């Protein structure tokens, strides 16, 4: 038989220490969870690049540019007219996200188009187009982002 006698000051000290450790560990795990967004972005970029190997919608050489297939997907999907109608708004959002450094503008356009909230009717149309053509909406959004980047840097 083993008996451990702990007075109440020691007991509260142990409980306080456990609470402090749990609070500290929770803060650490929260920071780890928020830092995984870069991993999701990287995986999405890799899947888009892998899909682009067969679709050949854009050249991957710097600077990334749309191919003839990419231009056709841009027009046929309705993304070109959607972006053209909202050109000032979208380029304004892009300019607030990044200085006019070509690399930063490109990455900002990719991020903007990934997080953009498209009109509900246009989203349905884009999903149907992607399904009919055997492509992903992510690839179509990347094509739109490349087009938007080109519009934003056109005067420069």
N, C-alpha and C positions, 0 to 999 in steps of 0.2 A: 504494500500500500504506500502510495506517495501522496503526501499532503503538501500543498503550496499555500502559504499564507501571504496574502497581499493586503496591505492597508489601503484605505480608500484614496489617499493622496497618490499612491503609486498606480492604482487602478485607473484613476482619472488621467494620470500622466500617460499611461499606455494608450487609453482610448483617444486622447488628444493627439498623440503622435500618429496613430492609425488614421485618424480623420485628416490630419495635415498631409500624410503621405498619399491618401486617396485623392485629395484635392489637387496636390501637385501632379500626380500621375494623370488625372483627368485633363488638366491643362496641357500636359505633354501630348496625350493622345489626340486632343482636339487640334493642336497644331499639326500633328502628323496627318490627320484626316484632311485638313485644308490644303496641305502641301501636295496632295495627290492629283490636283487639277492638271498639273503639267503632264502627268502620266497619261491622263485621259486625252489630252490634246495631242500628245505624241502618238498614241495608238490610233487616233482618228486620222492624223496626217499619214501614218503608214498605210492604213487601209485605203485612203484616197489615192495615194501613190500607187499602191498595188492594183487598184481598179483602173487607174489611168494607163497602166502598162497595156492592157487590152483595148481600152476605149480610145487611147491616143487623143484625148481632148485638149491637152496642153503639153508644151515642151517643158521638160524639167531643167533645161539649161538656163543659167542666169542671163538675163531676167526671164522668169517664167512667162510664157506667152501662149495665147490660145492658138490651136491649130485650126485648120479648115473645119474639122469635125467639131471642135469646141465651139467655133463660131456658129455652126449650124445648130448644135444643141442649145446654145444661148438663145438664138432666135426662135427655134421651134418650141422650146419649153415656155416661152413667154417671159423669161428672165430679163432679156434685153429691154423690152418695152416696159416692164415693171421698174427696172432700175432707171431707165430714161425718164419716166414720169416722176420719179422721186430723186432725181439727180442732185438737186441743190441740198435737200435734206440729208441724203446719204453721204455726200462728199463733205458736208458740214460736220456730221458726226465723226467722220473719218479724220478730218483735220483737227478736231478737238482731242482725238485719241492719240495722235502722233504728230510730231513735227514732219516737215516735208523732206525727210530722209527716205530715199526710195525703199530701202530694206524695211524700215520701220512701218512705212505706209503699207507695204505688202502684208506684213504680219498683222497689222491692225485691221486691214480689210478682211483677212482670213478670219480673225477673231470676231469682227463685227458681223460678218455674214453667218458665222456659226451660231451666234447668240441672237440674231435679229428675229423679231417676231413679225412674220409675214401675215398679210391679210388671210383670214380663214378661207375665203373662196379661192384665193391664189394658191394657198397651201394645198388644198384638195386637187387643184389643177396640176400643180407641180408633182404631187404624189402619183396621180394617174399617169402623167407623162413618163415619170421615172419607171413606173411599173411596166407600161407598154414598151418602153425601150430597153428594159433590162439593165438599168443603171440605178445608182443610188442617189437619193436626194442630197447626200453629203457631197458627192462629186458635182452635182449641178450647182450647189451653193458655192463650191470652190471655183467653178467656172464663172459664176456671177461675181465673186470676190475679185477675180483677176480682171474682169471687165471694169468693175468699180475702181480698182486701183489705177487702171489705165485712164479712166475719166478724171480721177483726182490729180494725177501727175501730168495730164496733157499740157497745161500751159507751161510746165517747167521743162 
